[in-house]
Every structure is written in C-alpha cells, then in structure tokens.
Amino acid sequence: MDDDRRTYSEQFKRETVELSFNSEKTCKEIAEDLGLSYHNLIRWRKEYRDNNDLAFPGQGKQKLSPEQEEIKKLKEELRIAKQERDILKKAVGIFSKKPR
C-alpha cells in the first residue's frame, strides 16, 4: 500500500504557524496557499500554543525538558511496580487457597 502522507520539517511548521498568527489571511487561505491541509495547520497551531519550544519534535518523538524526562521515567517505573504487585497478589491468592 502506498503512503501518500507528506512530512514537513519543524522549521516549515513553525514558520507556517507564525505566519498564521501574524497574517491578515485566514487559516484556510494560508493552508490553501501552501498546499497543506487546513486541519494540519489548526493542529500545528494548537501544538505550538501548548508546547511552544517543545512543539514539532519530528518522527513522533516528544521533546521533553529534563524534569519531564524524569517524570516520564518515574511513571514508567511506577507502572512496572504496579504490574509486579498485581502479579504477586494473584500468586498469593492462588497459593493460599485451601485444597478441596
């Protein structure tokens, strides 16, 4: 199956979003002028507003500050610890049943 999805550089996205904020044209007009989807432009604007310098990391990978990296690491460790705890609870339940 052919994938016709276009990819855009971080710089292109930033310049396009800044243009959309500073232009007299509507987002729809800017998207048409640049040959891109109106929905992409709206999504890029939201990402830029929400994440500013961390927006548009490329390849689907998030740009994270050192604090965000640490939080992400700790959340993953907590998720694993909870899984291990749940497995141990089940094992205790299985082995503590009295045979009939």
C-alpha positions in Angstrom: 0.0 0.0 0.0 1.3 3.4 -1.0 1.6 6.0 1.8 0.9 9.5 0.4 1.4 11.3 3.6 3.7 14.3 3.4 6.1 15.2 6.1 7.0 18.7 7.0 10.1 20.0 8.7 10.0 21.6 12.2 11.1 24.9 10.6 8.3 24.8 8.0 5.7 24.1 10.7 7.0 26.9 12.9 7.1 29.4 10.1 3.7 28.4 8.9 2.2 28.7 12.4 3.8 32.1 12.9 2.5 33.3 9.5 -1.0 32.2 10.5 -0.7 34.2 13.8 0.6 37.3 12.1 -1.2 37.3 8.7 -4.4 39.1 7.7 -5.3 35.9 5.8 -7.5 33.1 7.4 -6.0 29.8 8.3 -8.0 28.2 5.5 -6.4 30.6 3.0 -2.9 30.1 4.3 -3.3 26.3 4.2 -4.6 26.5 0.6 -1.8 28.8 -0.5 0.8 26.4 1.0 -0.9 23.3 -0.3 -1.5 21.7 3.0 -4.5 20.5 5.0 -6.4 23.1 7.0 -6.7 20.5 9.8 -2.9 20.1 9.9 -2.5 23.9 10.3 -5.0 24.0 13.1 -3.4 21.1 14.8 0.1 22.7 14.5 -1.2 26.0 15.9 -2.6 24.1 19.0 0.6 22.2 19.4 2.6 25.4 19.2 0.4 27.2 21.7 0.5 24.2 24.1 4.2 23.3 23.8 6.0 26.4 22.3 9.7 25.4 22.1 9.0 21.7 22.6 6.5 21.6 19.7 7.2 19.7 16.5 9.9 17.2 17.7 9.7 15.1 14.5 9.3 11.4 14.0 6.6 11.4 16.6 9.1 11.7 19.5 8.4 14.3 22.2 10.9 16.9 23.1 11.0 16.9 26.9 12.6 19.1 29.5 14.9 17.3 32.0 12.1 17.4 34.6 9.6 16.0 32.1 12.1 13.2 31.3 12.5 12.3 35.0 8.7 12.3 35.4 8.3 10.1 32.4 10.9 7.7 33.7 9.3 7.6 37.2 5.9 7.0 35.8 7.2 4.0 33.8 8.9 2.6 36.9 5.7 3.0 38.9 3.7 1.3 36.1 6.0 -1.7 36.2 6.0 -1.8 40.0 2.2 -1.9 40.0 2.1 -4.7 37.5 4.6 -6.7 39.6 2.5 -6.0 42.7 -0.7 -7.2 40.9 1.0 -10.4 39.8 2.3 -11.1 43.3 -1.3 -10.5 44.7 -2.7 -13.1 42.3 0.1 -15.5 43.1 -0.6 -15.2 46.8 -4.3 -15.7 46.2 -3.6 -18.9 44.1 -1.2 -20.4 46.6 -3.2 -19.5 49.7 -6.3 -21.4 48.5 -7.0 -24.5 50.6 -7.2 -27.7 48.5 -10.6 -29.4 48.5 
